[in-house]
Amino acid sequence: MDDDPIARLERLAGPEGTALLDRLAVADRDGDAALRLGTALRREHDAGLVADAMAQAGLRDRAARKFARAARMWFTRDGLEQASSEVIARHRAARFAGRAVVDLCCGIGGDLVSLVAAGHDVTGVDLDPVHLWMADRNAAVHGGSARTVRCDVRDADLSGTDGVFVDPARRTGGGRMRTGESEPPLDWCLELERRAGAVGIKAAPGIDHDTVPPDWEIEFLALGRELKEACAWSPALAGARTRATVVDDDGVHDLHGEPDPPDGDTGIAVGEPGAWLLDPNPAVTRAGLVSALARATGTARIDPRIAFLTGDDEPPATPFARPLRVLDSRPWDQKRLPRLLRELDVGAVDVRRRGLAGDVEAIARKLRGRGSRHATVVMTRVDDRPWGLVCVDPR
């Protein structure tokens, strides 16, 4: 068995490996079937080739959640975990319109393939030869090509380029780095503006606003209600201080503006919960745009520092928040809640918590009953008082 990873990949990409991957793509590989299939294939092919093919087929299965053409792409486990979903990468690529882009720390090419598909002149830079091999072939799967350069990104030649995207590593061999840490560090990435002007930096969604210069934009990106990542944009590409971008089945939606001030003085009306509650998307809360959402929906805040909005009239449909109809609203009393939920014919319960401490999962288990309705129990604060609401999703 060849220990050279590139040689193994070349063999897997050759005629025998391709036929094997095609066979695996349509085979039953669940549970015991995978063991039987592996045994059968090792009678026909080298055991190392079979192992590599089955591993790659499994990664392609997992990657189908991120990439439309995953069945023909190439992945490592770490490369797939670090790569953004195709819909997010495609959205980001549009920022670089008309620019030649160097993709630093390109990995398996998660963003590179979207830059290529958008028609950009792209150079991918990475120190990992396996990832560069994959990035080159993944670009071809998407109908284009990119130059690939193997070097430390700190030594990359950026002459002749007017755009840089960098996805610094946030994992080590021991797991995830602490929030705010990356390799190269954020400070180094920010300095790229001096060399290239138009810069995008992928970051963890927990990034501290204060670590990014005030003339840069911080974009928080969610797939549906799942916050995935953030991106810092240099002034040449920025359009606001913060932006919440939500990608759903209806497309890409963005809400942008100046984030709420730390003192909570937003100019938005504050009042006790009414007949409706709006639960903002996590991208909105991380972007600090709860008050901007209140203005867009004609709602009020239940507390200056709590990210729930309310109103007596049904709020307009928005991709930036989940509407909840309020069944009951009163000061928080966990001991009385089980009886109240029985009276409201509630069985299944979700718990949303903002502003109050508590183990959400443990509380949900204790509140689960036999009623026919599914409800959301909201633990929060109103006028700095612990408050509880029982709500249902009207959809």
Steps between C-alpha positions, in 0.01 A plus 500: 500500500642839397540740793524803269155667537518662157588171334206338676267777382629472144426129508154566641440754223620253236284253306489229767433745783239690301312180420517405868367839612220481245403159634506622860286801414199278428572221747335444837765604756291515815586289804585136433462554126820707502693213658371250247571740213854570620571127525371440149697790350827389660473175303509706179723795590797593713394541864659846526314624193172366637558671835579832332198472272260419784636789706461741207149372426402562863637855486309566178181383670555746785601778261170476313352725769744773398573451130266426210778317311642318802473162327786603267707710738796408722519541877694438815315492831666818627463674165128424485441617857677831436332563163199730480177387340483569129211745535699711746818485291305599188349796686847608615653466153267770370677759719815463291326586171752580227806429713787255477494313830762317702336244730735454796467181707279371218477146641304263278362802313166565666509871414737462207247301296236771542750770400589293193133438414437876523768561236774644719870462427593292807820384664473257790777493759547233766785313667324163485578320170200268536259791534657676201462182293134491599440872447632473144269212416203648680536813288487281188181334630347849502595572141811711547859506613714679754869537556616328815812591695648300784658727759445656841235765439725754672738461206234517226564736210205741484637719221253551217197410709231736619309261726588259781283252683648322800356216706747463788509168682302487824587138576816326612577133539344527846168649382352847470700804605344742746264762359701782348807286435604387152804422290601741354367731775229756429744791535713359218193450283385859559840627385434346156301814419830687465611257228179424313235758593194278456509232771252250641584303815294199606455486877317312771150634576612586852743765375519808722387813312775702665775286343404627153585861399197734501517567125474128422175305473419190703250270331330218694368219281225250584350208313139524607517553876844340537778756536795364305780756482606860471702692244691826541510722191756775444377854417532435124234227528303620804149637480409541867649449844312175560282278285277202570469270200247217501498237227181295472289326238379839374848638437749729672376777729702767675436752774773755559578819684659632817485255793311583817705707746633323811292721733176368349376848404365415154198727473274195463188484718516257792194330647361183652442212259187528288312241299802421282869438558775519237803279565782649287730283293837442673670690214294807594588480868872448433498794258337717767213584265202418723386863501538520123271198478254668739481801268452279195217304663332774704558314827627599843765354729397321819817628669778733376759222527297191410473383139126430488253727320129527557174651375125455523452464124632203306845609373582499130673190366877536518793264442677665794277376783264224604148621596342351812142552615487560875260278697608613846731771634583561867791525746713186492371227732652166415309315773164603354596431138409129484145575613472790256618284211243232588227765498621611155504137372876520434707183470823545302703801612796697367670747732656829384709688752629857488592696810436221752724219617388139478563162336273518195502126429434404862213750527349373174506141629325600823231696316420235240142381542220309326314783332437520128666837436864581435614818673808714551565608856698825505716584801601864490489838676250784472586830666784312671251249651518123433218428256346196337290458187326201347484535122405302191634524148206600275648347184 
